[in-house]
Amino acid sequence: MPARPCIAKRAVEIAHKEGCGFVAHGATGKGNDQVRFELTFAALDPTLQAIVPWRDPAFYNRFKGRSDLLEYAAARGVPVVQTKAKPYSMDENMMHISYEAGILEDPSSAAPPEMFRMTVDPRKAPDTPALVTVHFHRGLPCRLVNKADGTDLSDPLAIYMYANKIGGAHGVGRVDVVENRFVGIKSRGVYECPGAELLRQAHIGVEGLTMDREVFRLRDTLAARFADLCYNGFWFSPEMEFILHGVTKSQEVRGDGGGGGRSRARRGGGSGACAASQTLSPPPPNRPTQRVTGSADISLYKGKASIVARSSPLSLYNPHIASMDAQGGWNPADSTGFIRINGVRLKAHTRREREIAAGKVVA
């Protein structure tokens, strides 16, 4: 999904460079990509017009489906990966591969094992789990360590490519969903995203230690809306800009105003910043504080990436309070009033329902 705004943004840049008034894309008239491309064109340059062959009757009447396109390609010697026996639509980039069409259009049929390209079958993955440690600074992965094979990476691209490699080797990141396209059609898609799943789990592990509970809840609320906007093609929209500011802020600092946080968050992925994040001392009150900074250990085993440990110099977790073996400054008697107050509305609700059931009041 994020790939389409990137492609469309670059198309607009090239159109400006070449002095073009038109841009084109090859997305079908049934899917989401046409919306994603053209909403980006509209947001970045409303004067550009889009040429869309798949919505031209002369084109879609000539090519009614993938079989017609495959025949055309074969007749003219155009090399394509797909065949009539395996006509999957494969969309591959660094983050993932998505598959549609062919047998996948029958949601009652399992995806064929030979279709997958980034991940091994989880059942055939190694019997020994891999353990990797991912370090974060201000919400961004800045270091990945695998002591078993000597890997120690700090370059963002190298981190992502290695996460894809080792995650895929352990069958991590397969997703099979029936989704609801923005145009109103249900479709079935199968995805492989091993690196993204590995890093997502690690990020969740560090957030769990460092993010305030109420900020976490707001983040989750924004995350659902972010996903909708991203899926439906509204990357370059006022509402997405608003959400991105909030999400970035949740990862970064406390007590710092304005939109400057976005640029700092992007710059914070270097190895120097990552090393510094591991030796931070708690700051004085009311001073800016990196929030989602720390590390998480992830176990990769037969299709699953699991958080097994996490740590942070900025953790909100207090073992002295959380321990069941010590009070740690917590007064258990305080819980009595807390529970009593939270139970007031529940008692009122039950009292009313009993009165209705007894006929004392009319509902």
Residue frames relative to the residue before (quaternion, step in Angstrom):
aa qw qx qy qz dx dy dz
M 1.0000 0.0000 0.0000 0.0000 0.00 0.00 0.00
P 0.6933 0.4476 -0.3134 0.4698 3.64 0.80 -0.82
A 0.5418 0.6374 -0.4087 0.3648 3.60 1.19 -0.41
R 0.6476 0.5595 -0.3386 0.3910 3.60 0.93 -0.82
P 0.6580 0.4762 -0.3372 0.4759 3.65 0.85 -0.74
C 0.6173 0.5399 -0.3486 0.4538 3.61 1.06 -0.69
I 0.6714 0.4882 -0.2931 0.4743 3.58 0.89 -0.96
A 0.6852 0.4900 -0.2916 0.4531 3.58 0.86 -0.96
K 0.6196 0.5383 -0.3392 0.4596 3.59 1.02 -0.76
R 0.6699 0.4847 -0.2992 0.4762 3.57 0.95 -0.85
A 0.6135 0.5440 -0.3488 0.4539 3.60 1.04 -0.71
V 0.6455 0.5071 -0.3156 0.4760 3.58 1.00 -0.81
E 0.6405 0.5267 -0.3273 0.4529 3.58 0.95 -0.83
I 0.6753 0.4770 -0.2933 0.4801 3.59 0.94 -0.87
A 0.6101 0.5463 -0.3497 0.4550 3.60 1.02 -0.75
H 0.6561 0.4966 -0.3083 0.4773 3.58 0.97 -0.82
K 0.6567 0.5242 -0.3083 0.4460 3.56 0.95 -0.88
E 0.7512 0.3900 -0.1965 0.4950 3.56 1.00 -0.88
G 0.4655 -0.6995 0.4347 0.3241 3.58 1.24 -0.09
C 0.3669 0.7493 -0.4722 0.2846 3.58 1.11 0.68
G 0.2885 -0.7425 0.5756 0.1847 3.55 -1.21 0.57
F 0.7274 0.3550 -0.2081 0.5492 3.56 1.33 -0.08
V 0.0746 -0.7413 0.6631 0.0717 3.53 -1.29 0.57
A 0.1936 -0.7957 0.5664 0.0930 3.58 -1.16 0.48
H 0.0334 -0.7699 0.6348 0.0558 3.55 -1.29 0.37
G 0.4217 -0.7340 0.4888 0.2112 3.54 -1.24 0.49
A 0.3445 0.7513 -0.4992 0.2603 3.60 1.18 0.42
T 0.5236 -0.6522 0.4549 0.3058 3.56 -1.11 0.72
G 0.5813 -0.6064 0.4288 0.3324 3.54 -1.29 0.31
K 0.6475 0.5236 -0.3170 0.4540 3.58 1.28 0.04
G 0.7205 0.5209 -0.2321 0.3944 3.54 1.16 -0.55
N 0.6694 -0.4981 0.3926 0.3870 3.49 -1.42 -0.12
D 0.6028 0.6231 -0.3705 0.3333 3.57 1.01 -0.76
Q 0.6015 0.5591 -0.3697 0.4346 3.59 1.02 -0.68
V 0.6496 0.5050 -0.3093 0.4768 3.56 1.05 -0.81
R 0.6608 0.5226 -0.3096 0.4409 3.58 0.91 -0.92
F 0.6550 0.5051 -0.3133 0.4667 3.57 0.93 -0.87
E 0.7686 0.4225 -0.2261 0.4238 3.54 0.62 -1.14
L 0.5993 0.5214 -0.3735 0.4790 3.61 1.12 -0.45
T 0.6290 0.5126 -0.3347 0.4791 3.59 1.09 -0.65
F 0.6157 0.5292 -0.3440 0.4718 3.59 0.98 -0.80
A 0.6823 0.5037 -0.2890 0.4441 3.56 0.87 -1.00
A 0.6830 0.4981 -0.2924 0.4470 3.56 0.99 -0.85
L 0.7480 0.4203 -0.2176 0.4652 3.57 0.98 -0.84
D 0.7895 -0.0670 0.0344 0.6091 3.59 1.15 -0.55
P 0.2523 -0.8155 0.5041 0.1315 3.60 -0.06 1.26
T 0.6203 0.5665 -0.3545 0.4107 3.62 1.18 -0.35
L 0.5767 0.5992 -0.3834 0.4019 3.60 1.17 -0.40
Q 0.2171 -0.7502 0.6094 0.1372 3.56 -1.14 0.71
A 0.3497 -0.7576 0.5237 0.1720 3.55 -1.06 0.82
I 0.2231 -0.7259 0.6366 0.1342 3.54 -1.07 0.86
V 0.0052 -0.8237 0.5623 -0.0730 3.57 -0.56 1.21
P 0.2855 -0.8048 0.4933 0.1657 3.62 -0.02 1.23
W 0.6839 0.5133 -0.3074 0.4175 3.59 0.93 -0.87
R 0.6863 0.4007 -0.3099 0.5220 3.61 1.22 0.06
D 0.5235 0.5942 -0.4114 0.4513 3.57 1.33 0.29
P 0.4650 -0.7110 0.4415 0.2885 3.63 -0.55 1.11
A 0.6209 0.5489 -0.3555 0.4323 3.60 1.00 -0.70
F 0.6843 0.4675 -0.2768 0.4863 3.56 1.12 -0.65
Y 0.7593 0.3976 -0.2523 0.4491 3.61 0.63 -1.06
N 0.5955 0.5242 -0.3842 0.4722 3.62 1.19 -0.20
R 0.6482 0.4943 -0.3100 0.4893 3.57 1.20 -0.55
F 0.7791 0.1845 -0.0864 0.5929 3.57 1.00 -0.83
K 0.1268 -0.8507 0.5083 0.0440 3.57 0.03 1.31
G 0.8125 -0.0416 0.0390 0.5802 3.58 1.20 -0.30
R 0.7597 -0.3935 0.2627 0.4462 3.54 -1.30 -0.11
S 0.5896 0.5772 -0.3798 0.4183 3.61 1.08 -0.60
D 0.6529 0.5010 -0.3154 0.4724 3.58 0.96 -0.82
L 0.6567 0.5063 -0.3134 0.4628 3.57 0.98 -0.79
L 0.6474 0.5134 -0.3211 0.4628 3.59 1.00 -0.79
E 0.6354 0.5185 -0.3250 0.4710 3.58 1.02 -0.75
Y 0.6403 0.5219 -0.3154 0.4671 3.56 1.00 -0.83
A 0.6679 0.4991 -0.2990 0.4641 3.57 0.92 -0.90
A 0.6602 0.5099 -0.3094 0.4566 3.58 0.95 -0.87
A 0.6633 0.5229 -0.3045 0.4404 3.59 0.95 -0.87
R 0.7722 0.3358 -0.1667 0.5130 3.57 1.10 -0.64
G 0.5271 -0.6845 0.3879 0.3212 3.56 1.25 0.32
V 0.3691 0.7144 -0.5090 0.3070 3.56 1.11 0.63
P 0.3369 -0.7673 0.5023 0.2131 3.65 -0.56 1.07
V 0.0758 0.7704 -0.6288 0.0729 3.56 -0.89 1.00
V 0.5331 -0.6372 0.4567 0.3182 3.57 -1.17 0.60
Q 0.6612 0.5416 -0.3083 0.4176 3.57 1.00 -0.85
T 0.1229 -0.7461 0.6473 0.0963 3.54 -1.32 0.49
K 0.6610 -0.4876 0.3630 0.4400 3.59 -1.23 0.17
A 0.6540 0.4952 -0.3154 0.4771 3.58 1.10 -0.62
K 0.7866 0.1560 -0.0674 0.5936 3.59 1.13 -0.66
P 0.0882 0.8547 -0.5047 0.0835 3.57 0.53 1.19
Y 0.1980 0.8126 -0.5310 0.1357 3.58 1.04 0.68
S 0.3617 -0.6585 0.6092 0.2538 3.48 -1.22 0.61
M 0.0406 -0.8129 0.5807 -0.0176 3.59 -0.51 1.19
D 0.0600 -0.7820 0.6203 -0.0088 3.53 -0.76 1.10
E 0.0105 -0.8477 0.5268 -0.0614 3.56 -0.21 1.31
N 0.1475 0.7414 -0.6515 0.0642 3.51 -1.10 0.79
M 0.7615 -0.3820 0.2422 0.4643 3.57 -1.26 -0.06
M 0.6954 0.5004 -0.2818 0.4319 3.57 1.02 -0.77
H 0.8231 -0.1096 0.1353 0.5406 3.58 0.92 -0.81
I 0.2433 -0.6705 0.6480 0.2670 3.49 -1.45 -0.17
S 0.1227 -0.7673 0.6240 0.0828 3.55 -1.02 0.82
Y 0.1623 -0.7820 0.5988 0.0605 3.54 -1.12 0.77
E 0.0651 0.7611 -0.6439 0.0441 3.55 -1.10 0.81
A 0.7508 0.4261 -0.3040 0.4029 3.54 -1.45 0.05
G 0.7122 0.4230 -0.3435 0.4425 3.54 -1.38 0.00
I 0.8287 -0.1559 0.1395 0.5192 3.55 -1.03 -0.81
L 0.5666 0.6164 -0.3831 0.3902 3.60 1.18 -0.45
E 0.5776 0.5911 -0.3831 0.4126 3.59 1.19 -0.34
D 0.6277 0.4333 -0.3325 0.5547 3.57 1.33 -0.06
P 0.2794 -0.8102 0.4856 0.1725 3.61 -0.15 1.21
S 0.6216 0.5390 -0.3537 0.4450 3.60 1.22 -0.23
S 0.6467 0.4962 -0.3191 0.4835 3.59 1.28 -0.08
A 0.4448 -0.6847 0.5127 0.2654 3.54 -0.98 0.87
A 0.5572 -0.5862 0.4653 0.3596 3.54 -1.15 0.58
P 0.4731 -0.6832 0.4651 0.3053 3.62 -0.84 0.86
P 0.5632 -0.6451 0.3953 0.3322 3.61 -0.86 0.89
E 0.6762 0.5192 -0.3076 0.4226 3.60 0.99 -0.79
M 0.5192 0.6568 -0.4118 0.3599 3.60 1.23 -0.17
F 0.6737 0.5517 -0.3077 0.3834 3.58 0.93 -0.89
R 0.1940 -0.8195 0.5371 0.0483 3.55 -0.95 0.97
M 0.7428 0.4114 -0.2276 0.4767 3.62 1.08 -0.62
T 0.7885 0.2724 -0.1157 0.5391 3.58 1.15 -0.57
V 0.4225 -0.6585 0.5526 0.2873 3.54 -1.16 0.61
D 0.6202 -0.4965 0.4366 0.4222 3.55 -1.26 0.31
P 0.4955 -0.6827 0.4368 0.3123 3.63 -0.64 1.03
R 0.6345 0.5420 -0.3342 0.4382 3.58 1.07 -0.67
K 0.7268 0.3881 -0.2263 0.5196 3.57 1.21 -0.50
A 0.4151 0.7090 -0.4677 0.3261 3.56 1.28 0.15
P 0.6924 -0.4824 0.3212 0.4298 3.64 -1.18 0.40
D 0.4782 -0.6794 0.4859 0.2712 3.55 -1.12 0.73
T 0.6756 0.4215 -0.2824 0.5349 3.55 1.30 -0.20
P 0.4007 -0.7311 0.4886 0.2572 3.62 -0.66 0.99
A 0.3485 -0.6829 0.5939 0.2439 3.54 -1.28 0.47
L 0.1754 -0.7752 0.5993 0.0956 3.57 -1.11 0.68
V 0.0179 0.7939 -0.6062 0.0452 3.57 -0.68 1.12
T 0.2541 -0.7422 0.6018 0.1498 3.55 -1.19 0.64
V 0.1101 -0.7893 0.6032 0.0331 3.56 -0.79 1.06
H 0.2036 -0.7785 0.5874 0.0862 3.55 -0.82 1.07
F 0.1438 -0.7875 0.5964 0.0588 3.57 -1.08 0.83
H 0.0686 -0.7533 0.6519 0.0535 3.52 -1.22 0.64
R 0.8268 -0.0859 -0.0078 0.5558 3.56 -0.54 1.24
G 0.7622 -0.4176 0.1956 0.4543 3.55 0.92 0.94
L 0.6869 0.4625 -0.2856 0.4823 3.60 1.22 -0.22
P 0.4749 -0.6563 0.4947 0.3146 3.60 -0.98 0.80
C 0.0648 -0.8335 0.5486 -0.0059 3.59 -0.69 1.05
R 0.7980 0.0758 -0.0573 0.5951 3.59 1.24 -0.17
L 0.0502 -0.7721 0.6328 0.0298 3.56 -1.11 0.73
V 0.0654 -0.8089 0.5840 -0.0212 3.54 -0.81 1.07
N 0.0111 0.7424 -0.6699 0.0044 3.53 -1.06 0.89
K 0.2793 -0.8071 0.4980 0.1502 3.57 -0.11 1.30
A 0.5931 0.6081 -0.3702 0.3759 3.58 1.09 -0.62
D 0.8024 0.2144 -0.1285 0.5419 3.61 0.97 -0.75
G 0.5855 -0.6326 0.3520 0.3648 3.59 1.26 0.29
T 0.4195 0.7165 -0.4668 0.3046 3.59 1.23 0.20
D 0.1385 0.7489 -0.6395 0.1049 3.56 -0.99 0.93
L 0.0567 0.8424 -0.5218 0.1219 3.55 -0.06 1.35
S 0.0922 -0.7978 0.5927 0.0604 3.56 -1.12 0.69
D 0.5470 0.5860 -0.4105 0.4347 3.61 1.24 -0.16
P 0.5171 -0.6830 0.4051 0.3195 3.65 -0.68 1.01
L 0.6712 0.4857 -0.3122 0.4649 3.60 0.91 -0.85
A 0.6502 0.5144 -0.3197 0.4588 3.57 0.95 -0.85
I 0.6088 0.5490 -0.3421 0.4593 3.58 1.05 -0.77
Y 0.7015 0.4774 -0.2840 0.4465 3.55 0.79 -1.02
M 0.6731 0.4968 -0.3093 0.4522 3.59 0.89 -0.89
Y 0.6493 0.4912 -0.3267 0.4800 3.60 1.01 -0.72
A 0.6210 0.5347 -0.3451 0.4575 3.60 1.01 -0.77
N 0.6213 0.5228 -0.3353 0.4777 3.59 1.06 -0.73
K 0.6807 0.5156 -0.2938 0.4295 3.55 0.88 -0.99
I 0.7546 0.3868 -0.2419 0.4717 3.58 0.64 -1.05
G 0.6093 0.5392 -0.3561 0.4595 3.58 1.09 -0.61
G 0.6658 0.5041 -0.2949 0.4644 3.55 0.96 -0.90
A 0.6330 0.5453 -0.3305 0.4391 3.58 1.04 -0.76
H 0.7362 0.3585 -0.2173 0.5313 3.59 1.20 -0.48
G 0.5758 -0.6542 0.3561 0.3370 3.58 1.21 0.47
V 0.4132 0.7288 -0.4530 0.3048 3.58 1.23 0.42
G 0.8005 0.3936 -0.2386 0.3838 3.56 -1.17 0.62
R 0.4544 0.6527 -0.4875 0.3604 3.62 1.11 0.45
V 0.0086 -0.7896 0.6125 -0.0356 3.57 -0.93 0.95
D 0.0559 -0.7775 0.6264 -0.0023 3.58 -0.92 0.97
V 0.1135 0.8263 -0.5344 0.1367 3.59 -0.37 1.23
V 0.2657 -0.6563 0.6646 0.2390 3.49 -1.39 0.34
E 0.0901 -0.8389 0.5367 -0.0064 3.55 -0.43 1.23
N 0.4141 -0.6938 0.5387 0.2388 3.52 -1.31 0.38
R 0.2987 -0.7762 0.5309 0.1627 3.54 -0.30 1.26
F 0.6160 -0.5716 0.4065 0.3586 3.54 -1.18 0.66
V 0.6679 0.5107 -0.3056 0.4469 3.60 1.09 -0.67
G 0.6457 -0.5739 0.3012 0.4038 3.60 1.28 0.03
I 0.6053 0.5572 -0.3470 0.4503 3.60 1.27 0.03
K 0.3476 -0.6863 0.5896 0.2460 3.55 -1.07 0.71
S 0.0168 0.7931 -0.6082 0.0279 3.57 -0.99 0.81
R 0.3612 -0.7107 0.5614 0.2219 3.52 -1.26 0.49
G 0.0089 0.7988 -0.6005 0.0351 3.55 -0.87 0.96
V 0.1703 -0.7514 0.6287 0.1050 3.54 -1.15 0.68
Y 0.1045 -0.8218 0.5601 -0.0049 3.55 -0.86 1.00
E 0.1348 -0.7271 0.6619 0.1227 3.50 -1.37 0.46
C 0.1469 0.7864 -0.5824 0.1443 3.58 -0.69 1.09
P 0.0283 -0.8655 0.4997 0.0221 3.61 0.66 1.06
G 0.6881 0.4821 -0.2980 0.4531 3.59 0.84 -0.89
A 0.6450 0.5288 -0.3180 0.4507 3.55 0.98 -0.86
E 0.6652 0.4964 -0.3117 0.4626 3.60 0.95 -0.81
L 0.6300 0.5295 -0.3371 0.4572 3.58 0.97 -0.80
L 0.7142 0.4488 -0.2602 0.4699 3.58 0.79 -1.03
R 0.6098 0.5537 -0.3551 0.4421 3.59 1.07 -0.67
Q 0.6672 0.4941 -0.3071 0.4652 3.57 0.89 -0.87
A 0.6445 0.5156 -0.3226 0.4632 3.57 0.97 -0.81
H 0.6484 0.5258 -0.3085 0.4561 3.56 0.99 -0.86
I 0.6289 0.5261 -0.3237 0.4722 3.56 1.01 -0.82
G 0.6367 0.5466 -0.3271 0.4347 3.57 1.00 -0.81
V 0.6939 0.4496 -0.2788 0.4885 3.59 0.92 -0.88
E 0.6120 0.5447 -0.3523 0.4524 3.60 1.01 -0.71
G 0.6293 0.5651 -0.3377 0.4131 3.57 0.96 -0.84
L 0.6887 0.4657 -0.2711 0.4851 3.58 1.10 -0.68
T 0.8232 0.3589 -0.1153 0.4245 3.54 0.83 -1.05
M 0.6898 0.4981 -0.2893 0.4387 3.60 1.12 -0.49
D 0.5141 -0.6453 0.4839 0.2918 3.55 -0.96 0.94
R 0.6198 -0.5968 0.3655 0.3550 3.57 -1.01 0.82
E 0.7199 0.4428 -0.2680 0.4625 3.59 0.77 -0.96
V 0.6011 0.5196 -0.3598 0.4891 3.59 1.12 -0.59
F 0.6095 0.5581 -0.3388 0.4497 3.57 1.06 -0.80
R 0.6672 0.4992 -0.3050 0.4612 3.58 0.92 -0.88
L 0.6539 0.4938 -0.3111 0.4815 3.56 0.97 -0.82
R 0.6141 0.5501 -0.3396 0.4527 3.57 1.02 -0.80
D 0.6601 0.5064 -0.3061 0.4626 3.58 0.95 -0.90
T 0.6293 0.5256 -0.3309 0.4672 3.58 1.03 -0.77
L 0.6838 0.4735 -0.2789 0.4800 3.56 0.91 -0.93
A 0.6051 0.5830 -0.3591 0.4063 3.59 1.04 -0.72
A 0.6502 0.5100 -0.3212 0.4625 3.59 0.97 -0.81
R 0.6693 0.4804 -0.2952 0.4838 3.56 0.98 -0.83
F 0.5980 0.5549 -0.3465 0.4631 3.57 1.07 -0.75
A 0.6603 0.5144 -0.3093 0.4514 3.59 0.89 -0.95
D 0.6399 0.5214 -0.3245 0.4618 3.60 0.96 -0.82
L 0.6834 0.4894 -0.2906 0.4571 3.56 0.84 -0.98
C 0.6505 0.5090 -0.3108 0.4704 3.55 0.97 -0.83
Y 0.6790 0.5010 -0.2874 0.4532 3.59 0.86 -0.98
N 0.7541 0.4155 -0.2091 0.4637 3.57 0.94 -0.90
G 0.6152 -0.6262 0.3242 0.3526 3.58 1.23 0.12
F 0.5416 0.6359 -0.3963 0.3811 3.59 1.21 0.28
W 0.1402 0.8194 -0.5450 0.1091 3.60 0.91 0.83
F 0.7600 0.2881 -0.1645 0.5588 3.57 0.91 -0.91
S 0.4044 0.6844 -0.4957 0.3497 3.55 0.41 1.27
P 0.6370 -0.5387 0.3723 0.4066 3.61 -1.14 0.44
E 0.6727 0.5046 -0.3108 0.4430 3.58 0.95 -0.83
M 0.6378 0.5057 -0.3361 0.4738 3.59 1.08 -0.67
E 0.6205 0.5357 -0.3462 0.4562 3.59 0.99 -0.73
F 0.6354 0.5323 -0.3146 0.4626 3.55 1.02 -0.85
I 0.6861 0.4829 -0.2848 0.4636 3.57 0.87 -0.99
L 0.6461 0.5307 -0.3300 0.4382 3.59 0.93 -0.81
H 0.6058 0.5338 -0.3527 0.4729 3.57 1.07 -0.66
G 0.6813 0.4955 -0.2908 0.4537 3.58 0.92 -0.91
V 0.6649 0.4961 -0.3079 0.4658 3.57 0.91 -0.90
T 0.6495 0.5135 -0.3175 0.4623 3.58 0.93 -0.89
K 0.6456 0.5237 -0.3172 0.4565 3.55 0.97 -0.85
S 0.6419 0.5374 -0.3297 0.4364 3.59 0.98 -0.78
Q 0.6979 0.4735 -0.2662 0.4668 3.57 1.13 -0.58
E 0.7720 0.4865 -0.1700 0.3721 3.48 1.09 -0.79
V 0.8343 -0.1973 0.1846 0.4806 3.57 -0.12 -1.22
R 0.2946 -0.7016 0.6134 0.2114 3.52 -1.34 0.34
G 0.8060 0.2902 -0.2085 0.4718 3.56 -1.00 0.81
D 0.6362 0.4814 -0.3488 0.4917 3.59 1.24 0.29
G 0.2651 -0.8164 0.4968 0.1285 3.59 -0.62 1.07
G 0.7613 0.4446 -0.2787 0.3808 3.48 -1.42 0.10
G 0.6646 -0.5459 0.3707 0.3505 3.49 -1.40 0.01
G 0.4118 0.7372 -0.4651 0.2657 3.59 1.22 0.02
G 0.5435 0.6557 -0.3921 0.3477 3.57 1.17 -0.45
R 0.5962 0.5906 -0.3774 0.3915 3.59 1.07 -0.65
S 0.6818 0.4766 -0.3092 0.4608 3.59 0.87 -0.86
R 0.6487 0.5104 -0.3287 0.4589 3.58 0.96 -0.74
A 0.6291 0.5336 -0.3485 0.4451 3.57 0.99 -0.76
R 0.6613 0.5025 -0.3172 0.4578 3.59 1.00 -0.76
R 0.6966 0.4744 -0.2835 0.4575 3.58 1.02 -0.70
G 0.6195 0.6364 -0.3239 0.3260 3.60 1.17 -0.50
G 0.5446 0.6769 -0.3800 0.3175 3.61 1.20 0.16
G 0.4792 0.6986 -0.4368 0.3025 3.60 1.18 0.01
S 0.6500 -0.5401 0.3640 0.3916 3.53 -1.25 0.42
G 0.6092 0.5588 -0.3600 0.4324 3.59 1.09 -0.65
A 0.6573 0.4959 -0.3022 0.4803 3.56 0.93 -0.90
C 0.6476 0.5252 -0.3220 0.4484 3.55 1.02 -0.83
A 0.6576 0.5002 -0.3172 0.4655 3.58 0.92 -0.84
A 0.6532 0.5197 -0.3186 0.4492 3.55 0.98 -0.84
S 0.6320 0.5686 -0.3384 0.4034 3.55 1.03 -0.77
Q 0.6594 0.5236 -0.3128 0.4396 3.58 1.14 -0.52
T 0.7459 0.3714 -0.2116 0.5108 3.61 1.25 -0.26
L 0.3307 0.7692 -0.4926 0.2373 3.57 1.20 0.37
S 0.2773 -0.7133 0.6160 0.1867 3.51 -1.18 0.67
P 0.5942 -0.5614 0.4093 0.4053 3.63 -1.05 0.58
P 0.3811 -0.7496 0.4934 0.2225 3.61 -0.77 0.99
P 0.6173 -0.5133 0.4190 0.4241 3.57 -1.23 0.23
P 0.6485 -0.5097 0.3759 0.4224 3.63 -1.19 0.40
N 0.8400 0.2066 -0.1759 0.4699 3.54 -1.25 0.71
R 0.5425 0.5631 -0.4383 0.4434 3.57 1.15 0.49
P 0.6034 -0.5642 0.4004 0.3966 3.64 -1.07 0.61
T 0.0791 -0.8046 0.5885 -0.0068 3.55 -0.99 0.88
Q 0.3983 -0.6662 0.5623 0.2852 3.57 -0.86 0.87
R 0.3145 -0.7827 0.5080 0.1746 3.56 -0.77 1.00
V 0.8251 0.1969 -0.1029 0.5195 3.58 0.17 -1.26
T 0.3116 0.7143 -0.5388 0.3198 3.52 0.32 1.38
G 0.4815 0.6344 -0.4840 0.3626 3.57 -0.78 1.03
S 0.4156 -0.6947 0.5241 0.2648 3.57 -1.19 -0.40
A 0.1327 -0.7693 0.6198 0.0804 3.53 -1.30 0.46
D 0.3125 -0.7180 0.5928 0.1882 3.55 -1.08 0.80
I 0.1019 -0.8092 0.5786 0.0083 3.55 -0.78 1.09
S 0.2275 -0.7539 0.6049 0.1184 3.54 -0.88 1.02
L 0.1602 -0.7758 0.6074 0.0595 3.56 -0.89 1.03
Y 0.2030 0.7962 -0.5363 0.1931 3.54 -0.47 1.18
K 0.8586 -0.1951 0.0956 0.4643 3.53 -0.70 1.23
G 0.8271 -0.2790 0.0973 0.4781 3.54 0.61 1.21
K 0.7342 0.3905 -0.2284 0.5063 3.59 1.19 -0.14
A 0.1837 -0.7355 0.6428 0.1102 3.54 -1.10 0.86
S 0.0333 -0.8365 0.5443 -0.0535 3.56 -0.44 1.24
I 0.4117 -0.6687 0.5610 0.2619 3.54 -1.07 0.81
V 0.0660 -0.8170 0.5722 0.0277 3.59 -0.73 1.01
A 0.7899 -0.0242 0.0010 0.6127 3.61 1.22 -0.30
R 0.0048 -0.7850 0.6195 0.0016 3.54 -1.24 0.48
S 0.0012 -0.7942 0.6076 -0.0073 3.57 -1.18 0.56
S 0.0383 0.7918 -0.6088 0.0314 3.54 -1.24 0.50
P 0.4509 -0.6711 0.5095 0.2946 3.58 -1.05 0.71
L 0.7155 0.3943 -0.2313 0.5282 3.57 1.30 -0.26
S 0.2473 0.8134 -0.4944 0.1814 3.57 1.20 0.52
L 0.3323 -0.7127 0.5838 0.2019 3.53 -1.16 0.73
Y 0.5091 0.6411 -0.4120 0.4001 3.57 1.30 -0.10
N 0.0994 -0.7947 0.5983 0.0220 3.57 -0.75 1.08
P 0.3079 -0.7951 0.4888 0.1846 3.60 -0.22 1.20
H 0.6076 0.5627 -0.3637 0.4264 3.60 1.11 -0.54
I 0.6860 0.4394 -0.2777 0.5091 3.58 1.09 -0.73
A 0.7004 0.4966 -0.2795 0.4298 3.59 0.93 -0.91
S 0.5642 0.6429 -0.3848 0.3468 3.59 1.11 -0.59
M 0.3930 -0.7041 0.5484 0.2214 3.53 -1.14 0.78
D 0.6650 0.5145 -0.2931 0.4551 3.57 1.31 -0.13
A 0.7782 0.1929 -0.1318 0.5830 3.58 1.27 0.02
Q 0.5047 -0.6570 0.4642 0.3133 3.59 -1.10 0.68
G 0.1629 -0.8539 0.4854 0.0933 3.60 1.10 -0.60
G 0.7224 -0.4227 0.2568 0.4832 3.60 1.03 0.67
W 0.5718 0.5646 -0.3816 0.4569 3.58 1.32 -0.01
N 0.2410 -0.7675 0.5790 0.1330 3.56 -0.86 0.99
P 0.3704 -0.7607 0.4821 0.2275 3.62 -0.32 1.18
A 0.5942 0.5872 -0.3731 0.4036 3.61 1.08 -0.59
D 0.5678 0.6052 -0.3832 0.4056 3.59 1.15 -0.51
S 0.5969 0.5939 -0.3613 0.4007 3.57 1.13 -0.59
T 0.5606 0.6208 -0.3932 0.3818 3.59 1.10 -0.58
G 0.7084 0.4426 -0.2646 0.4820 3.58 0.80 -0.97
F 0.6066 0.5646 -0.3424 0.4428 3.57 1.07 -0.77
I 0.6913 0.4607 -0.2756 0.4837 3.58 0.89 -0.97
R 0.6362 0.5404 -0.3373 0.4352 3.60 0.96 -0.83
I 0.6778 0.4869 -0.2983 0.4631 3.60 0.88 -0.90
N 0.6875 0.4703 -0.2911 0.4705 3.59 0.93 -0.82
G 0.6627 0.5048 -0.3109 0.4575 3.58 1.20 -0.35
V 0.4436 0.7168 -0.4529 0.2903 3.62 1.23 -0.23
R 0.7223 0.4417 -0.2744 0.4559 3.60 0.70 -0.98
L 0.6173 0.5428 -0.3513 0.4482 3.59 1.11 -0.62
K 0.6443 0.5072 -0.3150 0.4779 3.56 1.02 -0.79
A 0.6427 0.5241 -0.3240 0.4553 3.58 0.97 -0.83
H 0.6487 0.5195 -0.3154 0.4581 3.58 0.98 -0.83
T 0.6729 0.4923 -0.2962 0.4660 3.58 0.90 -0.94
R 0.6267 0.5430 -0.3321 0.4495 3.60 1.00 -0.82
R 0.6723 0.4923 -0.3018 0.4631 3.58 0.89 -0.90
E 0.6663 0.5092 -0.3178 0.4424 3.60 0.88 -0.88
R 0.6435 0.5152 -0.3215 0.4659 3.59 1.05 -0.70
E 0.6395 0.5144 -0.3248 0.4699 3.58 1.03 -0.74
I 0.6345 0.5092 -0.3365 0.4743 3.58 1.04 -0.71
A 0.6656 0.5108 -0.3026 0.4523 3.57 0.93 -0.91
A 0.6967 0.4584 -0.2632 0.4850 3.61 1.10 -0.70
G 0.5045 -0.6772 0.4089 0.3460 3.58 1.26 -0.04
K 0.4245 0.7237 -0.4555 0.2975 3.58 1.22 0.25
V 0.7631 0.1224 -0.0863 0.6287 3.56 1.28 -0.55
V 0.3953 -0.7020 0.5429 0.2370 3.55 -1.21 0.56
A 0.3646 -0.7466 0.5142 0.2127 3.56 -0.71 1.08
